[in-house]
Amino acid sequence: MQWNEILKAPTTNDLLLSVGVFLFIFTAIFLSSVLKNVFNASEKVSRKTLHISVGIAASLAPLFFDSAAALIFLALFFTVFNFISVKKGIFKSFHKHLHSFGTVYFPLAYLVLILFFWTVDRRFIVAGISLFAVAQSLSAIAGERRGSRFCFVLVKDRKSVAGSCVMFILSFSLIYSELHYLFPEVESVFLISIFVSTLVTVIETLSSRGSDNLFVPVGGALF
């Protein structure tokens, strides 16, 4: 791990982008609240809409920031902020349930990916976070909408067949597309996409209490 490169002082561009990220995240929280309270969206839909918007921004950030230091600070800040939020009951509608630390696991996953892949290849960060932002979030919404009759429990959380199917299909689509456009040098794109999408679907199915927010993006990037 090249600490000199990772901890390089943020540029003016990074500082301006960091301010923009803060404003974007708290705006997304406000709009998700509007979605729930004004348009009567379910807590899961409003929560996952927030995950999608913040996750997509987080996945693209490594392509625009010059230094990892600013992103490390943001990840640490929201890990601590979200932990306090869970313990104190702040923003209750955005936590899965009382004992879920999903909102803590995501910035923690982001921190892990930044530390491991910033000096290796930032494209892995984009790939891992996009699995959380798009595939995992939409599969949860699909499971709520379509999977109520076909549910199962393997560990602790209830899962649905519909949600798992959507997780696999979207993961495969994302990985296949990203390998084509972000990793044009890679061969056996179809087989790799099948392999990784199967593994992250299994990870999501076995996860509980929000731990999929950590293991899906980290596992996807590593695999």
C-alpha positions as CSV (number, residue, x, y, z in Angstrom):
1,M,0.0,0.0,0.0
2,Q,1.6,3.3,-1.1
3,W,0.7,5.6,1.8
4,N,2.5,8.6,0.3
5,E,0.3,8.5,-2.7
6,I,-2.9,7.7,-0.8
7,L,-2.4,10.4,1.8
8,K,-1.2,13.1,-0.7
9,A,-2.7,16.5,0.3
10,P,-6.0,17.2,-1.5
11,T,-6.0,19.8,-4.2
12,T,-8.2,22.8,-4.5
13,N,-10.3,20.8,-6.9
14,D,-10.7,18.0,-4.3
15,L,-11.8,20.5,-1.6
16,L,-14.4,22.0,-3.9
17,L,-15.7,18.6,-4.9
18,S,-15.8,17.6,-1.2
19,V,-18.1,20.5,-0.4
20,G,-20.2,19.5,-3.4
21,V,-20.4,15.9,-2.1
22,F,-21.6,17.1,1.3
23,L,-24.3,19.3,-0.2
24,F,-25.4,16.5,-2.6
25,I,-25.7,13.9,0.2
26,F,-27.8,16.1,2.5
27,T,-29.9,17.2,-0.4
28,A,-30.5,13.5,-1.3
29,I,-31.5,12.8,2.3
30,F,-34.0,15.7,2.2
31,L,-35.5,14.6,-1.2
32,S,-35.8,11.0,0.1
33,S,-37.7,12.4,3.1
34,V,-40.0,14.3,0.7
35,L,-40.5,11.0,-1.3
36,K,-41.6,9.3,1.8
37,N,-43.6,12.0,3.6
38,V,-45.2,13.8,0.6
39,F,-45.6,11.0,-2.0
40,N,-46.2,8.2,0.6
41,A,-43.3,6.0,-0.7
42,S,-42.5,3.1,1.6
43,E,-39.5,3.4,3.9
44,K,-37.6,0.8,1.8
45,V,-38.2,2.7,-1.5
46,S,-37.1,6.0,0.0
47,R,-34.1,4.4,1.7
48,K,-33.0,2.6,-1.5
49,T,-33.5,5.7,-3.6
50,L,-31.1,7.5,-1.3
51,H,-28.7,4.5,-1.6
52,I,-28.9,4.7,-5.4
53,S,-28.2,8.4,-5.7
54,V,-25.4,8.5,-3.1
55,G,-23.9,5.2,-4.4
56,I,-23.7,6.3,-8.0
57,A,-22.0,9.6,-6.9
58,A,-19.6,7.6,-4.7
59,S,-18.8,5.2,-7.5
60,L,-17.9,8.0,-10.0
61,A,-16.0,10.1,-7.5
62,P,-12.6,8.3,-7.9
63,L,-12.6,9.3,-11.5
64,F,-12.8,13.1,-10.6
65,F,-10.8,13.4,-7.4
66,D,-7.0,13.9,-7.7
67,S,-6.2,12.6,-4.2
68,A,-7.5,9.8,-2.1
69,A,-7.2,11.9,1.1
70,A,-10.4,13.8,0.6
71,L,-12.4,10.7,-0.1
72,I,-10.9,8.9,2.9
73,F,-12.0,11.9,5.1
74,L,-15.6,11.7,3.6
75,A,-15.7,7.9,4.2
76,L,-14.5,8.3,7.8
77,F,-16.9,11.2,8.5
78,F,-20.0,9.4,7.3
79,T,-19.0,6.1,9.0
80,V,-18.9,8.0,12.3
81,F,-21.9,10.2,11.5
82,N,-24.1,7.2,10.4
83,F,-23.0,5.2,13.5
84,I,-24.1,8.0,15.8
85,S,-27.3,8.4,13.7
86,V,-28.1,4.7,14.3
87,K,-27.4,4.7,18.0
88,K,-29.2,8.0,18.6
89,G,-32.2,7.2,16.4
90,I,-31.5,10.1,14.0
91,F,-33.0,9.7,10.5
92,K,-34.8,6.5,11.6
93,S,-36.5,6.0,8.3
94,F,-33.2,5.5,6.6
95,H,-32.1,2.7,8.8
96,K,-33.3,-0.8,8.0
97,H,-34.1,-1.5,11.7
98,L,-32.8,-0.8,15.1
99,H,-30.0,-3.4,15.0
100,S,-29.0,-2.7,11.4
101,F,-25.7,-0.9,10.7
102,G,-26.1,-0.9,6.9
103,T,-25.6,2.8,6.7
104,V,-22.4,2.4,8.6
105,Y,-21.1,-0.5,6.5
106,F,-21.4,1.4,3.2
107,P,-18.9,4.2,3.9
108,L,-16.7,1.6,5.7
109,A,-16.8,-0.4,2.5
110,Y,-15.9,2.7,0.5
111,L,-13.0,3.4,2.8
112,V,-11.7,-0.2,2.4
113,L,-11.9,0.0,-1.4
114,I,-10.1,3.4,-1.5
115,L,-7.3,2.1,0.6
116,F,-6.9,-1.1,-1.3
117,F,-7.5,0.0,-4.9
118,W,-6.6,3.7,-5.2
119,T,-3.0,3.0,-6.1
120,V,-3.8,-0.3,-7.9
121,D,-6.6,0.6,-10.2
122,R,-9.5,3.0,-9.4
123,R,-11.7,1.2,-11.8
124,F,-12.2,-1.5,-9.2
125,I,-13.7,1.0,-6.9
126,V,-16.2,2.1,-9.5
127,A,-17.1,-1.5,-10.2
128,G,-17.6,-2.5,-6.6
129,I,-19.6,0.5,-5.5
130,S,-21.9,0.3,-8.5
131,L,-23.0,-3.2,-7.5
132,F,-24.2,-1.7,-4.2
133,A,-25.7,1.4,-5.7
134,V,-27.7,-0.2,-8.5
135,A,-27.9,-4.0,-8.3
136,Q,-28.4,-4.4,-4.6
137,S,-30.7,-1.4,-4.1
138,L,-33.0,-2.2,-7.0
139,S,-33.1,-5.9,-6.0
140,A,-34.3,-4.9,-2.6
141,I,-37.1,-2.8,-4.1
142,A,-38.0,-5.6,-6.5
143,G,-38.2,-8.1,-3.6
144,E,-40.6,-5.8,-1.7
145,R,-42.8,-5.4,-4.8
146,R,-42.8,-8.9,-6.2
147,G,-41.3,-11.3,-3.7
148,S,-43.8,-11.4,-0.8
149,R,-45.2,-14.8,-1.7
150,F,-41.8,-16.4,-2.4
151,C,-39.6,-15.5,0.6
152,F,-37.0,-17.5,2.6
153,V,-34.7,-17.0,5.5
154,L,-31.2,-18.5,5.4
155,V,-29.5,-16.6,8.1
156,K,-31.5,-13.9,9.8
157,D,-33.0,-11.5,7.3
158,R,-35.9,-12.4,5.1
159,K,-35.0,-12.6,1.4
160,S,-37.1,-13.1,-1.7
161,V,-36.7,-15.1,-4.9
162,A,-37.6,-12.1,-6.9
163,G,-35.0,-9.9,-5.2
164,S,-32.3,-12.5,-5.7
165,C,-33.1,-13.0,-9.3
166,V,-33.0,-9.2,-9.9
167,M,-29.7,-9.0,-8.0
168,F,-28.2,-11.6,-10.3
169,I,-29.5,-10.1,-13.5
170,L,-28.5,-6.5,-12.7
171,S,-25.1,-7.6,-11.3
172,F,-24.4,-9.6,-14.5
173,S,-25.5,-6.6,-16.7
174,L,-23.3,-4.2,-14.7
175,I,-20.2,-6.4,-14.6
176,Y,-20.5,-7.3,-18.3
177,S,-20.9,-3.7,-19.3
178,E,-18.1,-2.5,-17.0
179,L,-15.7,-5.1,-18.3
180,H,-16.4,-4.0,-21.8
181,Y,-16.1,-0.3,-21.3
182,L,-13.8,0.1,-18.2
183,F,-11.6,-3.1,-18.7
184,P,-11.3,-3.6,-22.5
185,E,-8.1,-5.6,-22.0
186,V,-10.0,-8.3,-20.1
187,E,-10.8,-11.6,-21.9
188,S,-13.6,-14.1,-21.0
189,V,-15.9,-11.3,-20.2
190,F,-19.1,-13.5,-20.2
191,L,-17.6,-16.2,-17.9
192,I,-16.2,-13.6,-15.4
193,S,-19.6,-11.8,-15.4
194,I,-21.4,-15.0,-14.6
195,F,-18.9,-16.0,-11.9
196,V,-18.9,-12.6,-10.1
197,S,-22.6,-12.0,-10.3
198,T,-23.3,-15.4,-8.9
199,L,-20.9,-14.8,-6.0
200,V,-22.3,-11.4,-5.1
201,T,-25.8,-12.7,-5.3
202,V,-24.9,-15.5,-2.8
203,I,-23.2,-12.8,-0.6
204,E,-26.3,-10.7,-0.6
205,T,-28.5,-13.7,0.2
206,L,-26.4,-14.8,3.1
207,S,-25.9,-11.3,4.6
208,S,-28.0,-9.9,7.4
209,R,-28.5,-6.7,9.4
210,G,-27.2,-4.5,6.6
211,S,-23.8,-6.4,6.2
212,D,-24.4,-6.7,2.5
213,N,-23.6,-3.0,2.2
214,L,-20.1,-4.0,3.2
215,F,-19.6,-7.4,1.6
216,V,-21.3,-6.8,-1.8
217,P,-19.1,-3.9,-2.9
218,V,-15.9,-5.2,-1.4
219,G,-16.5,-8.8,-2.5
220,G,-17.5,-7.6,-6.0
221,A,-14.3,-5.5,-6.4
222,L,-12.1,-8.3,-5.1
223,F,-13.7,-11.1,-7.2
